[in-house]
């Protein structure tokens, strides 16, 4: 499926999961930079053998008792051991979703267009990753996880073999560097160079450049709208 996809954003999302599942290691998006704490200190030594997946939170919120998982893992920084069953679940879910979208539009996966996908975040991005990992953990644990299990962390929490880091670790800039929420490990600079139909490269001032800017504007408005609706549900 990866080689059939023509939309760069979808390919980039799927690529990170495939590489980490096949080889393990650390994934950073190109617009991520490390801060002062060295990587070997990110996971306590006594948890290194138990954790096969290390995640930080992009969105964090208090439990709302609505049966909805509001929080979201960050996909721009992930640590994983090869063969993670949780990442396999994410990959399998993405294959089902994209085949379904293609089928509803009477095209092959190769013929998918960005306009056919209501929200890339939900199709292949961090929300899809979050739901896939949580569903995988649900199956292993025999119960449904919710925001009480994962959110509002002051310290790292190991859930089966998934280590969830406090909210500041990968998203300190969004969380205003509140010290009680943990140390900041990385900064995400939101370059978003792949978040367009053409792959993020265009001559300045060209029609293609204008189309890319318009697409990014629409995407930003969509993300801001989602965040406003989330805030409304909380407050």
PyMOL commands that set and color helices and strands:
alter all, ss='L'
color gray80, all
select helices_A, chain A and resi 8-23+39-41+45-47+85-104+109-111+114-116+120-123+126-141+147-150+168-171+179-181+207-234
alter helices_A, ss='H'
color red, helices_A
select strands_A, chain A and resi 25-28+32-34+53-55+57-59+72-73+77-80+157-159+162-164+186-188
alter strands_A, ss='S'
color yellow, strands_A
deselect
rebuild
show_as cartoon
